[in-house]
Amino acid sequence: MFQKVARNEKGLTLVEVLAVLVLTSIILSFMIYLLNYSNTSLKQVSAREATLQQASTIMNHIVGAVRKGLVPNPSQLTNASQLSLVDPFDAGGQYVTYTFDPGQHTLKAEYRLRDAGDNLAASPATIAFSDKVESIRFQAMDGKLTITLRMYLPNNAIHEKSTVVYTTLR
């Protein structure tokens, strides 16, 4: 009778329990690796998108200033890393000056613009756009302003963005 009961016992042996634990730990470690890799990739993609957004913001600011009727200063060099935009009909009035600092990798703008009520700002304002600018080149010629912006991406790659804006004076 004892043999009959022993054969009908149901349970797991120690070897079976250890095998399940080993397989579970392998699966869990793989899942943790995948989650860590996804998190790292998400951070890289987010940083890249933030840098690309900064590049778009810089370009939009410059294009917006030109569309307000500001033109490159006549003394402006044809291929420079600084750009001065002035109002050709308002001497001493509206202006925007973009200055690139290669040591800090920053692009700053100092501006004094008129508001919607045509009132000139009392004092100039300054804005620092980004600390990821590798270089920026402005080329003004025949009423055409070419802007080439190079930005450092998180993986130390360079993203180049370029645009052409036509000024009101040609």
C-alpha positions in Angstrom: 0.0 0.0 0.0 2.9 2.4 0.8 4.2 2.0 -2.8 0.9 3.0 -4.2 0.8 6.2 -2.2 4.4 7.2 -3.1 3.7 6.9 -6.8 0.7 9.1 -6.6 2.5 12.0 -4.7 2.6 15.2 -6.7 5.2 17.8 -6.1 8.4 19.3 -7.4 11.9 18.1 -6.9 14.7 20.4 -5.8 16.3 20.3 -9.3 13.0 21.4 -10.9 12.6 24.3 -8.5 16.2 25.4 -9.2 15.7 25.2 -12.9 12.6 27.4 -12.7 14.5 29.9 -10.6 17.4 30.0 -13.0 15.1 30.5 -16.0 13.1 33.2 -14.2 16.3 35.1 -13.2 17.5 35.0 -16.8 14.2 36.3 -18.1 14.1 39.0 -15.5 17.7 40.1 -16.1 16.9 40.3 -19.9 13.8 42.4 -19.1 15.8 44.8 -16.9 18.5 45.2 -19.6 15.7 46.0 -22.2 14.2 48.6 -19.9 17.5 50.2 -19.2 18.4 50.3 -22.9 15.0 51.8 -23.7 15.4 54.5 -21.0 18.9 55.4 -22.4 17.5 55.6 -25.9 14.6 57.8 -24.8 17.0 60.2 -23.2 19.2 60.4 -26.3 16.2 60.9 -28.6 14.8 63.6 -26.2 18.1 65.4 -26.1 18.4 65.3 -29.9 14.9 66.6 -30.4 15.5 69.4 -27.9 18.7 70.4 -29.9 16.8 70.3 -33.2 14.0 72.5 -31.6 16.7 75.0 -30.5 18.0 75.1 -34.0 14.5 75.8 -35.3 14.0 78.5 -32.7 17.2 80.3 -33.7 16.3 80.2 -37.4 12.7 81.4 -36.7 14.0 84.3 -34.7 16.4 85.4 -37.4 13.8 85.0 -40.2 11.2 86.8 -38.1 13.5 89.8 -37.6 14.1 90.0 -41.4 10.4 89.7 -42.1 9.8 92.7 -39.8 11.7 94.7 -42.3 15.1 94.6 -40.8 18.0 94.2 -43.3 21.7 93.4 -42.8 23.8 96.3 -41.8 25.6 97.7 -44.9 28.9 97.3 -43.1 28.2 93.6 -42.5 30.7 91.2 -43.8 29.6 88.9 -46.5 30.5 85.7 -44.6 30.6 86.2 -40.8 29.6 84.7 -37.6 28.0 88.0 -36.4 24.9 89.6 -38.0 23.5 93.0 -37.4 20.0 93.7 -38.7 18.8 97.3 -38.8 15.8 99.2 -40.0 16.9 101.1 -43.1 14.2 103.7 -42.6 14.6 104.3 -38.9 18.2 105.3 -38.0 19.0 104.6 -34.4 15.7 102.7 -34.0 15.0 99.0 -34.4 17.9 96.6 -34.5 18.9 93.0 -33.8 22.5 91.8 -33.4 23.3 88.1 -33.4 26.7 87.2 -32.0 28.3 83.7 -31.9 30.8 82.9 -29.1 32.9 80.0 -30.3 34.5 79.4 -26.9 31.1 79.0 -25.1 29.3 77.6 -28.2 26.5 80.1 -27.6 24.5 82.3 -29.9 23.2 85.5 -28.3 20.9 88.1 -29.7 20.6 91.7 -28.5 17.6 93.4 -29.9 15.5 96.5 -29.7 12.2 96.2 -31.6 9.0 98.1 -32.0 5.9 96.5 -30.5 2.5 96.1 -32.1 1.6 99.7 -31.1 4.7 101.0 -33.0 6.5 101.9 -29.8 10.2 101.3 -29.6 11.5 99.4 -26.6 13.1 101.7 -24.0 16.2 99.5 -23.7 17.7 96.6 -25.6 17.0 93.0 -24.5 19.4 90.1 -24.7 18.6 86.4 -25.2 21.0 83.4 -25.2 19.7 80.8 -27.6 21.7 77.7 -27.1 25.0 76.3 -25.8 25.2 73.7 -28.5 26.0 75.8 -31.5 29.1 74.5 -33.4 29.1 77.4 -35.8 26.8 79.9 -37.6 27.5 81.7 -40.8 25.6 84.6 -42.3 26.0 85.6 -45.9 24.3 88.8 -47.0 24.3 89.6 -50.7 21.9 91.3 -53.1 19.0 91.3 -50.8 19.4 87.7 -49.9 20.5 86.5 -46.5 21.8 82.9 -46.3 22.0 81.4 -42.8 23.9 78.2 -42.1 23.7 76.9 -38.5 25.6 73.8 -37.3 24.6 72.3 -33.9 26.2 69.7 -31.7 23.9 66.7 -31.2 24.1 64.6 -28.0 26.2 61.8 -29.7 28.7 64.5 -30.8 27.4 64.4 -34.4 26.8 67.7 -36.1 23.4 68.8 -37.5 23.4 71.4 -40.2 20.4 73.6 -40.9 20.4 76.2 -43.6 17.9 78.7 -45.0 17.6 81.7 -47.3 15.6 84.8 -46.5 15.0 87.6 -48.9 15.1 91.1 -47.4 12.9 94.0 -48.4 15.9 95.8 -50.0 17.2 94.3 -53.2 
